[in-house]
Amino acid sequence: MLNSLSHARSRPIAAGQLRAFEAVARHLNFRAASEEMALTQSAVSRQIQALEDDVGVSLFLRHTRAVELTGAGAQLLRAVLPSLQRMDSAVRLIRQSAGRKSVAISTWASFASMWLIPRLEAFQRKHPDIDIRIDATDAAVDLETTDVDLALRYSVPGNVPAGAQRLFGEQLTPVVSPWLLKTATRLKTAQDLAQFALIEAGDAHRSQHLEILTWQRWFDAQNLKRFEPKRWLYLNYANQIAQAALTGQGAALARTPLVADSLASGDLVEPFPKLRLDSPLVYWLIIGPRNVARPEVATFCDWLKVQALLTRKAIGDVPDADTVDNLD
């Protein structure tokens, strides 16, 4: 019996068990993992039980409504996760070589909805044979191991990897909708903003760099004491802030690259164009080293740089990303 058990624990682990383990460890929920894998919950439970029998220890602590990783489970996850990511990436590359061309992009949701997606139609008209996949996430991705080809990120220059290419910088400026402007008694000075609700990033205080997005920093730059507006509206995402301003809910302190199109169309108005506040944050293009030579990735990046140049011109951003990669 002992020899049989020892033999069972020395044999290779089945790939299906590792897939089930990774899904349960990520969700910490058997039901959610089973739905993702299109299996029954009992089938996933059997996979995990078989894996625990093979390794000889419990990988999860089962509670009434949740599960958590044991120390051994956390150790196994650290080994399994990058291995599965590398395998998925290899399979994706094999499929690409035999099928359609595609480019996978990681960026954050506000930038995707406000800047990238509105421009994609032009690219897809010109390159109908290239499929685009956008993964909207704030989390950093490992371009060495994941199936993402490039990342678009928002950071100060010192926090990006070597080789990151500068797309454009930004300034912060108050914006309002035209019809809200018509309701104003006057809007000649920054102090007149007190008659509106002021819309602000609710999570801007989580880091020193993001504090530049607050009205207080803008007030300080104009040598204004903080005043109490009609009310405050706190939102976590730039697209929410812009949408609230577009619908006339108040004045927003907006990032110029993200509202340049709305300003150009007249959907938003910039009442104080001479009072823009420079931001230390920069928008970057980071290309995965394994994918830089792929023709479809190069084609997309070339198009992206042209769009970035147009944005730099629209917002008056001086540095040229084609000649200076890491200049703020």
Residue pairs with C-beta under 8 A, 6 or more apart in sequence:
8 53
8 54
9 54
9 55
9 56
11 54
13 51
13 54
13 55
14 50
14 51
16 47
17 47
17 48
17 50
17 51
17 54
18 51
18 80
18 83
18 84
19 37
19 47
19 84
20 33
20 37
20 39
20 44
20 47
20 48
20 51
21 47
21 48
21 51
21 59
21 73
21 76
21 77
21 80
22 77
22 80
22 81
22 84
23 32
23 33
23 36
23 37
23 44
24 30
24 33
24 44
24 48
24 60
24 67
25 60
25 69
25 73
25 77
26 33
27 33
27 36
28 66
28 67
28 68
28 69
29 66
29 67
30 41
30 44
30 45
30 48
30 67
31 41
33 44
34 40
34 41
34 43
34 44
37 44
48 59
48 60
51 59
52 58
52 59
55 72
55 76
57 70
57 72
58 70
58 72
58 73
59 69
59 70
59 72
59 73
59 76
60 67
60 68
60 69
60 70
60 73
61 67
61 68
61 69
61 70
69 77
82 142
82 145
85 142
85 145
85 146
85 147
86 145
88 147
89 145
89 146
89 147
89 290
92 147
93 290
96 102
100 129
100 131
101 129
101 130
101 131
101 295
101 296
102 130
102 131
102 132
102 133
102 296
103 130
103 131
103 132
103 133
103 149
103 150
103 296
103 297
103 300
104 133
104 135
104 147
104 148
104 149
104 150
105 116
105 132
105 133
105 134
105 135
105 148
105 149
105 150
105 151
105 152
105 300
106 134
106 135
106 137
106 141
106 146
106 148
106 150
106 151
106 152
107 116
107 134
107 135
107 136
107 151
107 152
107 153
108 136
108 137
108 138
108 152
108 153
108 154
109 136
109 137
109 138
109 237
109 239
110 237
110 238
110 239
110 240
110 258
111 152
111 154
111 238
111 258
111 283
112 134
112 136
113 239
114 238
114 239
114 242
114 258
114 259
115 257
115 258
115 311
116 134
116 152
117 134
118 261
119 307
120 132
123 130
123 132
123 300
123 303
124 130
124 132
126 303
127 296
127 299
127 300
127 303
130 296
130 299
130 300
132 300
135 141
135 148
141 148
141 151
143 149
143 150
143 151
143 286
143 287
143 288
143 289
143 290
143 291
144 288
144 289
144 290
148 288
149 287
149 288
149 291
149 294
149 297
150 285
150 286
150 287
150 288
150 291
150 297
150 300
150 301
151 285
151 286
151 288
152 167
152 283
152 284
152 285
152 286
153 160
153 164
153 283
153 284
153 286
154 281
154 282
154 283
154 284
155 281
155 282
155 284
156 209
156 280
156 281
156 282
156 328
157 166
157 282
157 326
157 327
157 328
160 282
160 284
160 286
160 326
161 286
163 286
163 287
163 325
164 284
164 285
164 286
164 325
164 326
165 284
165 285
165 286
165 287
165 305
165 321
165 325
166 282
166 283
166 284
166 285
166 319
166 321
166 324
166 325
166 326
166 327
166 328
167 282
167 283
167 284
167 285
167 304
167 305
167 308
167 311
167 321
168 257
168 282
168 283
168 308
168 311
168 312
168 315
168 317
168 321
169 278
169 279
169 281
169 282
169 283
169 317
169 319
169 328
170 255
170 256
170 257
170 258
170 279
170 281
170 282
170 283
170 315
170 317
171 255
171 256
171 276
171 277
171 278
171 279
171 315
172 212
172 213
172 217
172 218
172 253
172 254
172 255
172 256
172 276
172 277
172 279
173 253
173 254
173 256
173 270
173 272
173 273
173 275
173 276
173 277
174 190
174 193
174 218
174 251
174 252
174 253
174 254
174 270
174 271
174 272
174 275
175 242
175 245
175 251
175 252
175 254
175 259
175 262
175 263
175 268
175 269
175 270
175 271
176 187
176 196
176 245
176 248
176 250
176 251
176 252
176 268
176 269
176 271
177 245
177 246
177 247
177 248
177 267
177 268
177 269
178 266
178 267
178 268
178 269
179 248
180 196
180 248
180 250
180 251
181 187
181 269
181 271
184 192
184 195
184 196
185 192
185 195
186 192
187 193
187 271
190 219
190 222
190 224
190 272
190 275
191 224
191 227
193 229
193 251
194 227
194 228
194 229
194 230
195 229
195 230
196 229
196 230
196 250
196 251
197 229
197 230
197 231
197 232
197 233
197 249
197 250
197 251
198 215
198 229
198 230
198 231
198 232
198 233
198 250
198 251
198 252
198 253
199 233
199 234
199 235
199 241
199 244
199 245
199 249
199 250
199 251
199 252
199 253
200 213
200 214
200 215
200 232
200 233
200 234
200 235
200 241
200 252
200 253
201 210
201 213
201 214
201 234
201 235
201 236
201 238
201 241
202 234
202 235
202 236
203 210
203 236
204 210
204 211
204 212
204 213
204 214
205 211
205 214
209 280
209 281
210 281
211 217
212 277
212 279
212 280
212 281
213 253
213 255
213 279
214 253
215 226
215 253
216 226
217 277
218 253
218 275
218 277
219 225
219 226
219 227
221 275
221 277
222 275
229 250
230 250
231 250
233 244
233 249
233 250
235 241
235 244
238 254
238 255
238 258
239 258
241 252
241 253
241 254
242 252
242 254
242 258
242 259
242 262
242 268
244 250
244 252
245 251
245 252
245 254
245 268
246 262
246 267
246 268
254 268
255 279
256 276
256 315
257 283
257 311
257 315
257 317
259 268
260 311
260 314
260 315
262 268
263 269
263 270
264 314
280 328
282 328
283 308
285 301
285 304
285 305
285 308
287 297
287 301
291 297
292 298
305 321
305 322
308 321
309 321
309 322
311 317
312 318
312 319
312 320
312 321
319 327
319 328
